[in-house]
Amino acid sequence: MNSLLIRPFLQDQWQVYRVLRLRALANAPDAFGSMLATEQTLVSEQDEARVARSATSGTDHAPVGELS
């Protein structure tokens, strides 16, 4: 049986974070505090900084679930 591991994105995984975030915004736009059109205009440095903050912040987390 597979188990689910919830963990923060690693700092070098910001590109995966961006792809998943945009996909989630497209699939469930009302579930987020931002809009897909807005997030699509962000430059890569903004997503990279968001994931970097997530790695060190006690409150601003970008979680990902993995099957193991």
C-alpha positions as a Markdown table, in Angstrom:
| # | Residue | x | y | z |
|---|---|---|---|---|
| 1 | Met | 0.0 | 0.0 | 0.0 |
| 2 | Asn | 1.2 | 3.5 | -0.8 |
| 3 | Ser | 1.4 | 6.1 | 1.8 |
| 4 | Leu | 1.1 | 9.9 | 1.4 |
| 5 | Leu | 3.8 | 12.2 | 2.5 |
| 6 | Ile | 3.1 | 15.9 | 2.8 |
| 7 | Arg | 6.2 | 18.1 | 2.8 |
| 8 | Pro | 7.3 | 21.5 | 1.8 |
| 9 | Phe | 8.7 | 22.1 | -1.7 |
| 10 | Leu | 12.5 | 22.2 | -1.7 |
| 11 | Gln | 14.0 | 25.4 | -2.8 |
| 12 | Asp | 15.1 | 24.1 | -6.2 |
| 13 | Gln | 11.6 | 22.7 | -7.0 |
| 14 | Trp | 10.1 | 26.1 | -7.8 |
| 15 | Gln | 9.4 | 25.2 | -11.4 |
| 16 | Val | 7.3 | 22.1 | -10.3 |
| 17 | Tyr | 5.5 | 24.3 | -7.8 |
| 18 | Arg | 4.6 | 26.8 | -10.5 |
| 19 | Val | 3.2 | 24.1 | -12.9 |
| 20 | Leu | 1.1 | 22.6 | -10.1 |
| 21 | Arg | -0.1 | 25.9 | -8.8 |
| 22 | Leu | -1.2 | 27.1 | -12.2 |
| 23 | Arg | -2.9 | 23.8 | -12.8 |
| 24 | Ala | -4.7 | 24.0 | -9.5 |
| 25 | Leu | -5.8 | 27.6 | -10.2 |
| 26 | Ala | -7.2 | 26.5 | -13.5 |
| 27 | Asn | -9.1 | 23.5 | -12.0 |
| 28 | Ala | -10.4 | 25.2 | -8.8 |
| 29 | Pro | -10.2 | 29.0 | -9.1 |
| 30 | Asp | -12.4 | 29.7 | -6.1 |
| 31 | Ala | -10.1 | 27.7 | -3.8 |
| 32 | Phe | -7.3 | 30.3 | -3.9 |
| 33 | Gly | -6.8 | 33.9 | -2.9 |
| 34 | Ser | -5.3 | 34.6 | -6.4 |
| 35 | Met | -6.4 | 34.3 | -9.9 |
| 36 | Leu | -4.9 | 32.2 | -12.7 |
| 37 | Ala | -4.4 | 35.2 | -15.0 |
| 38 | Thr | -2.5 | 37.1 | -12.3 |
| 39 | Glu | -0.3 | 34.1 | -11.4 |
| 40 | Gln | 0.5 | 33.5 | -15.1 |
| 41 | Thr | 2.0 | 37.0 | -15.4 |
| 42 | Leu | 4.5 | 36.4 | -12.5 |
| 43 | Val | 8.1 | 36.1 | -13.6 |
| 44 | Ser | 10.0 | 33.0 | -12.5 |
| 45 | Glu | 11.9 | 34.9 | -9.8 |
| 46 | Gln | 8.7 | 35.5 | -8.0 |
| 47 | Asp | 7.8 | 31.8 | -7.9 |
| 48 | Glu | 11.4 | 31.0 | -6.9 |
| 49 | Ala | 11.2 | 33.5 | -4.0 |
| 50 | Arg | 7.8 | 32.1 | -2.9 |
| 51 | Val | 9.2 | 28.6 | -2.6 |
| 52 | Ala | 12.4 | 29.9 | -0.9 |
| 53 | Arg | 10.3 | 31.7 | 1.7 |
| 54 | Ser | 8.3 | 28.5 | 2.2 |
| 55 | Ala | 11.5 | 26.6 | 3.2 |
| 56 | Thr | 12.3 | 29.1 | 6.0 |
| 57 | Ser | 9.0 | 30.6 | 7.1 |
| 58 | Gly | 7.1 | 29.3 | 10.0 |
| 59 | Thr | 3.8 | 30.3 | 8.5 |
| 60 | Asp | 4.1 | 30.7 | 4.7 |
| 61 | His | 4.2 | 27.1 | 3.5 |
| 62 | Ala | 4.0 | 25.6 | 0.0 |
| 63 | Pro | 3.2 | 22.0 | 0.6 |
| 64 | Val | 3.3 | 19.1 | -1.8 |
| 65 | Gly | 1.9 | 15.6 | -1.4 |
| 66 | Glu | 3.9 | 12.6 | -2.6 |
| 67 | Leu | 3.0 | 8.9 | -2.8 |
| 68 | Ser | 5.7 | 6.7 | -1.5 |
